[in-house]
Amino acid sequence: MSTEVGTKTTTPAPPGSGSPSTGTPVVQVFLDGVRRNMRQYGMLFALGLIVLLFQIWTGGDLLLPRNVSNLVLQNSYILILAIGMMIVIISGHIDLSVGSLMALVGGIGAVLMVEHQVSWPVAVLLTLLLGAVAGALQGFFIAYVGIPSFIVTLAGMLLFRGLTEIFLKGQTLGPFPDGLQKVANGFLPEAGPETNYHNLTLLLGLGLIAYVVFQEVRDRRRQREFALETLPTGLFALKVTALVAAVLVTTLLLASYKGAPVVLLILAVLLVGFGYVMRNAVIGRHVYAIGGNLPAAKLSGVKDKKVTFAVFLNMGMLAALAGLVFAARFNAASPKAGVNFELEAIAAAFIGGASMSGGVGTVLGAIIGGLVLGVLNNGMNLVGVGTDWQQVIKGLVLLAAVGFDVWNKRRAGA
């Protein structure tokens, strides 16, 4: 150390000689990256811990191939709803009607296919159109009339539930055609030579791994081109490795049973499609804009009414799809179908990283949140936890997720 009058200079420490309190520069950069991205990857880490906990607690039963396949089938309709609900919440709104709309769509679909012998592909198209119309009507009152989404969708919840009772006359109606049942409960066909695994599922899994790696590297390169903040190299490599490992393990488990369920392909298409729209398309950026700061979005030329209308139209169509999957899975339409499913979808969105104030969240986060709830339900059933305590635990998980969001915002502001 050299000294001068009135000044003090210190010779820099050699690289890699960080103090015990701060650690080496590389470690410090890594920890800073973890802290900055804690909100984005916190629930993914939590999902891994929950899976590990129940895998140990159930003696390995959680990740048995048959149980993993059932986990996908049992939660498919909630995951479909969660994707649409995440987009609604990002836009700064809420939708309480999706569970009742599911029941209405399933009921009308049953009337068409069972009582009027309409072919199931035509009935599916008609019911998806019905869901889009129902969502568009709610979107009109919210966007153009100016009624709060909470009130409009609460009214929709009551309206759709009543119409379901009217169409089904208070009775359960079924069974559904075999083709539609295969969509909700079926698996991909066998193909290729005889092996110990489902070949088509292995090929799809390898393709998905290649897509995940390509997308992550591409997004990182684009962020650097625009001088945006990126993850440290070590944390980025850890993230990609974890994603590849998760996809590979899931692929092997499914391929060792009956292969990938058909509904899993539907979820994959929705995840990739809506993920691309929300990341890259103009309307996706507008959804984030109106949810994050509506006055600023209006001043920037965002047509907030059209965007809000489109968001609820999309939610109605996804609710219709979830309703068809649910009804076909149980091979019957019931007036009591979809009860509290809107709360499950909302919980999945918030657990997956959505913010109460809007403008924050991802489609992948909705899937992660839905899987957290699904693994909790499945794991607690396997170990014999009663439904009363299951509700308590899920409530605490939701409270912890929202509390983490609030704490993270305050920490970022500080």
N, C-alpha and C positions, 0 to 999 in steps of 0.2 A: 504494500500500500504506500502510495506517495502522497504528501501533503503540501499545500500551498497556503499563503495567507488568505483567509476568508473563503477558501474553497477546499473541497475534499473530494478526491477521486479514488475510485477503487478499481483495481485490476480485475477484469471479469474472471470468474471461475472457469476452469476448463470444462469443455462439454462433458455432460454425463455426471457432473459432480454436484448435483442438487443437494440441498440441505435435507435433513430428515423430515422437517416440517412440511416441505413442499414436494419432495420426491424429485426424481430425475425429470428433465424436460419432456422426454417421451411419455413417461407415466403421467405427468401432469396434463399434457395435451389429451391423452386418452381419457383421463378422469373428467376433464372439462367437456369433452365430447359426450361422455355418458350423461353428465348433468344437463347439458343443453338439450339432449334428446330423450330425457327420462320420460317425458309425457308421451312421446310417440311410441316408445318401445316398452314402457312399463307394463302394460297389460299383456304384451306378448311374453315377457318374462314371467308374469304372474300365471299365465296359462301353462307355461312349462312347469312351474312349481306345483300347480294344482294337479296336473297329469302325473307328475312324479309322486306326489303325496298319495293319490288314490291308487296308483300302480302298486305302491308298497302296502297300503292299507288293505287292498283287496287281494293281496297275495298274487298279483300278476293278472288278475281277471280283467282289469280295465282295458288293457291293450291286446287282449285276445282278438284274432282276426274277425271272428263272428261279432264280438261286441263293438269293435270299431265300425263295422258295416252297419250294425243297428244304430250306432250313435249318429251316423250320417242320415239314415232314413228317419230317425225319430225327430231330428232337429231341422230337417230340410225346409219345412214351411216357415219356421221361425227365422231362419237365416235369410230366406227370400224377403220376408217382411222387414227384417233388420236393414237390408240394403236400402229399401225405399225409405224407411224411417230415418236412417242416417242422413239422406239427402234432404228430407223435410226439415230435420233439426238444424242442419247446416244453414238452410235458408232462413232460420229464425222462427220456425213455426212448429206445430205439433199436430199429430193426427190420432185421435182417440177412436176412430170409427173402423179401423182396419179389421179387427176381430169380427165385428158384426158383418162387415162387407164380405169377409171370407165365408161366413155361414150363409149369407144370401146367395153368393155365387155358387157355392156347393149345392144349395137347395134348388136353385133354378136349373143348374146343370143336371141334377138328378131328375127333375121333372121332364126336361127335354129328352134325356137319354133313356130313362126307365119307362115313363108313361107315354111319351110320344114317339119313341123309337128313332130319334134323330141320331145319325152316326156320330161317334164320339169326336172325330176331328172337327166336324162342323159345330158341334156343341161347344167344344173348347174355344173355337174362334168367336162364337157368339157371346160366351160368358166373359172372355177377355175384353171384348168390346163393351160389354155391360159394365165391367169394372172400370174401364177407362172413362165411360160416360159418367158414372157415379163420382169418380175422382174429379172429373172436369166440372161437374155441377158444384161440388164443394169448393174447388179452386176459383170458380167464378164469384161465389159469394165472398170469399176471402180476399181475392185480388181486386175485383172491380166494384164490389159493394162496400168493402171495407169492414166486414164483420170479423172479429178476431177468430183465428183458427181454432182456438180452444172451444169456443161456443159453437161454431159451425160443425166441427167434427163430433162434438158431444151430441148435437142434434142428429147428426148422421148415424151415430152409434145406436141411438134409440130407434130411429126410422128404419134402418136396415135390419135390426133385430126383430122389429115388429113385422116387417115384410117377409122375413124368413118364416116366422110362425104362420103367416097367412098362406104362403106358397106351399109349405109342407103340412099345413093343417095340424101342426103340433105333433107330427109323427116322423119317425125315421124312415128314409126312403133309400132303397138299394135293390140289388147290387149293381155295380157299374160294369161297363164292358171290359173284357179282358185286356184290350189294347191300352186303355187308360190306366188300368191297374198295373200293367207292366211299366208304365212310365213312373209311377210313384213307388213301386215295390220291386221292379225288375232290375236285372244286371246286364251288363254288356255281354254279347254272345262270345262263345269260344272261337278262337281263330289260331291258325298256325299249328306247328308240331306239338306233340304231346310232351308237356313239361310238368314240373311241380307247381308252376305258377300260371296265372292267367295272362297269356301273352299280350293281348290287346291292352290290358291295364298297365303292364310294364312299359309298353311303347308310349302310351299316353303320359305316364309318369316321367319317363326320360325326356319327352318333349316339353313337359311343364318345367322340368329342371333347367333345360336349355333356355326356355323363355324367361324364367326368373333371373338367371344369371345375365342374360342379354339386357333385360329391362333395367336391372340395377346398375350395370356398367354404363348403359346409355344415359340413364338419368343423372348419374354422377358426372359424366362427361359434359352433359348439357349445363348442369349447375356450374361447373368450372368455366365453361365458355361465357356465361353471363355473370361471372364473378360473384356467384352466390356461395353462401357458407355450405361446406360439405363435411361429412363425417371424417374424422381422422382415419388414416389408412388401416390401422389395426382394427378399429371399431367397425369399419366398413367390411373388412375381410371376415370378422366375426359374425356380422349380420348375415352376409351372403352364405357363409358356412352353415349357420343355424337354419336358414331357410331351406337350403338344399338338403340338409339332414332331415328336417321335418317332412319335406315332400317325399324323400326317398323311403323313410320309415313307413309313412302312410301308404305309399304305393306298394311296398312289399307286403304289408299287412293285408291290404285289400286283395292283392293278387294271389295271396295264399289261401283265400277263402273262395268266393264266387266271382271275384272281380269287382270293378268299380260299379256302383249303382248308377242307373240312368239319371236319377235326379241329381247326382253329383256333377254330371256333365252340364246339366242346366245351371247349377250354381256356378260352375267354372265359367260358363259363357257370360252369365250376369256379372260376375266379379271382374272379368277382363273387360267386358264392354263398358260397364258403368265406371270402372276404375279409369279407363282411358278417357271417357267423356269428362269426368270430374277433374282429371289432371290436365288434359290437353285441349278439349273443345271449348269454344267461346261460351256456350251456355253453362258449362261447368264452372268456369271462372266467374261468371255472373252470379251463379248461385252462392258462391263464397262471398262475393262482393256485397250482395244485398243482406246476407246474414251477418257479415262482419261490420258493415257501416252503411246502412240504408241511405241516409242523406248524401253521403259522399258518392255512393253508387249512382244515385239519380243525377247528381251533378256531372258524373262521368259519362252520362248517356245510356246507362243500363236501363232497359225496359223492364222494370221490376214487376209490373203487373203480369206481363206475358210470361216471365220466368216463374213467378209464383203459380200461375195457372198451369204451366207445364209440369211443375214439380208435383202438384196434387193429382194431375191426370196420370202421371207415371206411377204415383203411389197407389192409385186405384187399380191400375192394370197389374201391378205386382201383388196387390192383395187378392185380386181375382185368381192369379196364377197359384198363389199359396193356398187359396181356398180349394182349388181343384186338386192340388197335390194332397192336401189333408183329407178331403172326402174320398179320393181314390185309394189312399193308403188304408183307410179303415173300411173301404168298400160300402160306404153309406153316407148319406147326408142327414145331419141332425140339426134341429132348431137350437140346440145348445152348443154347437160347434163354435170354436174360436173364442170362447169366453176367456177374458183376461189375456188374450194373445197380444193385444195392443200394448199391454204393460210389459210383456216379455220382450217385445220388439224395442220399446223405448229403453228398457233396462239394458238390452244388448248394445244399443247405440251409445248410451252414456258410459257403460263399462268399456266400450271400444274406443273411447276418446272424444266423443262429441262434447260440446260445451253448451251450457244452458243459454248463453248469450248468442249462440249461433256463430257461423263463420269458421268453425273448426271441426275437423273430423275427416275420416277417409272411409271409402267403401271396404277396404281390407280391415279397418278397425271394427266395422260393424260385424264382419264375419268372426273376428277374434272375440268380440264381446259375446256373440251368440254361442261360440264354442265354449267360452268360460261357463256360461249358464248351463249349456248342454252337458259338459263334463261334470259339473257339480251335481246336476240332477241324476245322471247315470251313476256316478260314483257313490252318491249317498244311497241310491236304491240298492246298489250291490252290497253295501255294508250294513243295510238294514236301518238306516236313519228314517224316522217317521216323517210323514208329510208336514207335521206341525213344525218340527225343527228345521226341515228343509226350507220352509218359508222364512224362518228367522235368519238362517244362514245367508240365503240369497238377498234378503233385505240388507244385512250387514255388508255384504259384498258391494251392493249398489251404493250404499252410503259411503263406503271406503273409496270407491272409484270417483264419485263426485267430490268427496273431500280432498282427494289427491289432486283433482283438477283445480280446485280453489286454491290449495296450498301452492301448487306449481305456478299459478298465475301471480300470486302475491310474491313468491320468490323471484319470478322473472321481473316483476315491477320494481322490486327492491334492488 
